[in-house]
Amino acid sequence: MKTGAARSWTLLLVCLGAVLALAVRGQPADVPWPVDVAQTQVGYGFRFDQSVPRWQAFYPVHDSLRALALHVGVVGDPGKLIAEIRDAENAVLVRFVRAVRASGWVYLPFDAPLRVHPGRPYRIYVYADRPSPNPKQRFFWSGAFVPDFCPPCTTDVSGGRPGFRYAFVVYASR
């Protein structure tokens, strides 16, 4: 019995290591900007579409941002991904509309530096340009339970899953 339990734990750890290695390997490698703030752990995700947006709060460290990366799952042809950064008053500061055909990290460079106030809350919003007609045509924003990552960085699922954080990277200007 002990041998079977040890084998199960070993298999679980090997699988977890493989998932983490894929998540790290899949991040944009040639980004010319330093990381401002990031949560890169991936366990599972929540679907989103035109009528079901998802959001993640973050607090920038730098006063100028240059890019955003999101870990997104894609099933079928769910339309175009729309990603925004909004301020505390819900004003859209930057918006992307992008066709995404494969799951993984989606890198979104800004056309110009985005001026922000370090230490103030901002939100990343994601949704699609159309509704999801069925489970075979969906986007998912991946993330994981990471309760020690920025406790005030809430998400749209914080009420039912208080430790869940979506996977994202915000890049700063040099």
C-alpha positions in Angstrom: 0.0 0.0 0.0 2.8 2.4 0.8 4.5 1.7 -2.5 1.3 2.5 -4.4 0.8 5.7 -2.5 4.4 6.8 -3.1 4.1 5.9 -6.8 0.9 8.0 -7.0 2.5 11.0 -5.3 5.6 10.7 -7.6 3.3 10.6 -10.7 1.4 13.6 -9.4 4.6 15.6 -8.8 6.0 14.6 -12.3 2.7 15.8 -13.9 2.7 19.0 -11.9 6.3 19.7 -12.9 5.5 19.1 -16.6 2.5 21.5 -16.4 4.7 24.2 -14.7 7.5 23.6 -17.2 5.1 24.1 -20.1 3.7 27.2 -18.6 7.1 28.8 -18.1 8.4 27.7 -21.5 5.3 29.1 -23.2 5.8 32.6 -21.9 7.0 35.1 -24.5 10.8 34.7 -24.4 12.0 37.6 -26.5 10.1 40.4 -24.7 12.3 43.5 -24.6 10.6 44.9 -21.5 11.2 44.1 -17.8 8.3 42.5 -15.8 6.3 44.9 -13.7 4.0 42.5 -12.0 3.1 38.9 -12.9 1.2 35.8 -11.8 2.2 33.0 -14.1 0.9 29.9 -12.4 -1.6 27.9 -14.4 -4.0 25.2 -13.1 -7.2 25.7 -14.9 -9.3 28.5 -16.3 -12.7 30.1 -16.6 -14.6 30.6 -19.8 -15.4 34.0 -21.2 -17.2 35.4 -24.2 -19.1 38.6 -25.2 -21.6 38.4 -22.4 -19.3 36.8 -19.7 -16.2 39.0 -19.2 -13.4 38.1 -16.8 -11.2 40.5 -14.9 -8.1 40.6 -12.7 -6.9 43.5 -10.5 -3.2 44.4 -10.3 -1.1 47.1 -8.8 1.7 48.3 -11.0 5.2 49.0 -9.5 6.4 51.2 -12.4 4.9 54.4 -13.8 5.0 53.3 -17.4 3.8 50.0 -18.9 4.7 48.6 -22.3 3.0 45.2 -22.8 0.6 42.6 -21.4 0.6 38.8 -21.7 -2.3 36.5 -20.8 -2.5 32.8 -20.6 -5.6 31.9 -22.7 -7.2 28.6 -23.6 -8.9 28.3 -27.0 -11.4 25.7 -28.1 -12.7 25.8 -31.7 -13.2 29.2 -33.2 -14.6 31.4 -30.4 -14.1 34.7 -32.2 -11.6 37.4 -31.4 -10.1 38.0 -28.0 -10.6 41.5 -26.5 -8.3 42.6 -23.7 -8.3 45.9 -21.9 -6.5 47.6 -19.0 -8.9 49.8 -17.1 -8.3 52.3 -14.3 -10.2 52.5 -10.9 -12.9 54.6 -12.5 -13.4 51.8 -15.2 -12.0 54.0 -18.0 -10.4 51.9 -20.8 -6.7 52.9 -21.0 -5.6 50.4 -23.7 -7.6 47.9 -25.7 -6.6 45.0 -28.0 -8.7 43.0 -30.4 -6.8 39.9 -31.5 -7.6 36.6 -33.3 -6.1 33.8 -31.2 -6.1 30.3 -32.7 -4.0 28.4 -30.2 -3.9 28.0 -26.4 -1.0 29.5 -24.5 0.6 32.9 -23.7 -0.8 35.8 -25.8 1.6 38.7 -26.0 0.0 42.2 -26.5 2.6 45.0 -26.9 1.3 48.6 -26.5 1.7 51.1 -29.4 3.1 53.6 -26.9 4.0 53.6 -23.2 1.0 53.6 -20.9 1.4 56.0 -18.0 0.0 54.7 -14.7 0.3 55.5 -11.0 2.3 52.9 -9.1 0.5 51.3 -6.2 -3.0 52.2 -7.5 -5.4 49.5 -8.6 -6.0 48.7 -12.3 -7.9 45.8 -13.9 -7.2 43.6 -16.9 -10.5 42.7 -18.6 -10.9 40.0 -21.2 -14.0 39.0 -23.3 -14.7 37.9 -26.8 -16.3 39.8 -29.7 -19.2 37.3 -29.9 -21.2 35.0 -27.7 -20.1 31.4 -27.2 -22.6 29.2 -29.0 -21.5 26.0 -27.3 -18.7 24.3 -25.3 -16.8 23.6 -28.6 -16.4 27.3 -29.3 -14.9 29.0 -26.2 -12.1 31.0 -24.7 -10.7 30.3 -21.2 -8.5 32.6 -19.1 -6.1 30.3 -17.2 -4.9 30.8 -13.7 -4.5 29.0 -10.4 -5.1 29.2 -6.6 -2.3 31.6 -5.5 -3.7 33.2 -2.3 -0.3 34.6 -1.4 -0.1 36.6 -4.7 -1.2 40.1 -4.0 -4.2 39.5 -1.6 -5.9 42.8 -2.7 -5.6 41.7 -6.4 -9.2 40.4 -6.7 -10.8 38.7 -9.7 -14.3 38.3 -11.0 -14.4 34.9 -9.2 -13.0 36.1 -5.8 -16.4 35.8 -4.1 -16.6 32.0 -4.6 -12.8 31.3 -5.0 -11.0 33.9 -3.0 -7.5 32.6 -3.7 -7.8 32.3 -7.5 -5.7 34.5 -9.6 -5.6 34.6 -13.5 -2.3 34.2 -15.2 -0.9 37.4 -16.6 2.3 39.4 -17.0 2.4 43.2 -17.2 5.7 44.6 -18.6 7.2 47.9 -17.7 9.1 50.4 -19.7 12.8 50.4 -19.2 
